[in-house]
């Protein structure tokens, strides 16, 4: 049985349990575009359209579903992904989750599973995650480690950052670091931006820029989307 099928079976069991009442507690929709800033790599970029939904069963337990489609300009690659998170609110200021996902990267399958943690500290929202993925059809297996944070400066503007490390089986690795910002617009929309650097196996770091717009319903999503394509700002 696939990793995501195991989580789906557990979620279905929870749905079928009479004592658990399922309610949609939050959802989100987003669109973003990333592009490398270097003149020699400006034809490389990634556009993403995605959505998430959270279903709560108890104040402590919920399930989140993710879906996303992406287009990578260089190579004309397309990607589609699905994810499922089982989430437990351990106490008021911390949330833990286990997740599984499936991607099709240019027609090649990627299965993933991982652990995630979220907390709030001095007004900042912090997430950390570990993703183990299995690549097929020539894609190398690996692990992704991620930490991200965001802090509101006022009722409209939040700033933050992210750090990601991709460790490929066989010794290769890539690092990504970025500064992020979100500005709340009228009508319930948010404008998102990111400036960052990514390097491949110690090569010169490539600068990139990302812009996007998002909206949320209810409490929004609990955790970020995970996966190999989410690590890559472009190809």
Secondary structure, 3 states (H helix, E strand, C coil): CCHHHHHHHHHHHHHHCCCCCCEEEEEEEEEEEEEECCHHHCCCEEEEEEEEEEEECCCCEEEEEEEEEEEECCCCEEEEEEEEEEEEEEECCEEEEEEEEEEEECCEEEEEEEEEEEEEECCEEEEEEEEEEEECCCCCCEEEEEEEEEEECCCCEEEEEEEEEEEECCCCEEEEEEEEEEEECCCCEEEEEEEEEEEECCCCCEEEEEEEEEEEEECCCCCCCCCHHHHCCCC
